[in-house]
Amino acid sequence: MALRTLDELNSEFAANHQAHDREPERDPIIPLVIEVEPPKPVQHPVRHKDKKKPKMFALVSDVLFYAAILLILITVATSGTNSGKPKSIFGFSYFTVISGSMADEIPKGSFILVKQVDPQELKIGDNVTYMYGTDKTITHKIMTVYENYQNTGSRGFETKGTNNTRPDEEIVHEDDVVGKVIFTLPAAGAVMSSLGENVHIVFILFALCIVFSFSIRGLFVRQAKNEEGGKHTV
């Protein structure tokens, strides 16, 4: 093996160093990272319950219950004697029409609601209920208004049944006016009068409504409990 001098070694080292500097630069290698999402849990379809049935049961039960309460209230309101002045509740009175003198507008058997008003507000064309004697009421239409009737300082009203051929013979004094008709319901008055006269039937109907109401409510509760018991977790 030939020995090389120090100058030869330095020349070789410099040549190698220049060759290394001429090599092209390479981009650094970046590792590729792929993110994998974990699998999603399988969601089973949720079975929606039929919510219309429980609502229907509850509605029928409530209707029967409140119908029973209304039945009792109507019976209490319509029972008792009809003699003397009519009952008034907060300025309102109710009557059942028993004649056909106003059949064109208020058929026989109708329920009418009458409101107390200032006689000065009454005018021609108003249907009014007034006292005839001490224990009878009549509902007719005002045809003529007399101011300061017979110098009494009060008003007088000429009235007439719409189905009558002539006006009433007597002029109605404003003090005898019960009030003005504000609401009419055909046939309802006859039903209410019948209920007031047959209280025992009313209580039977009341009991049946209550029994059916609570029976339907109990059926609804049992069905709801059964559905709760049938639930399971997947």
PyMOL commands that set and color helices and strands:
alter all, ss='L'
color gray80, all
select helices_A, chain A and resi 6-22+52-78+119-121+149-151+174-176+188-197+199-229
alter helices_A, ss='H'
color red, helices_A
select strands_A, chain A and resi 92-96+111-115+127-131+137-146+156-160+172-173+177-185
alter strands_A, ss='S'
color yellow, strands_A
deselect
rebuild
show_as cartoon
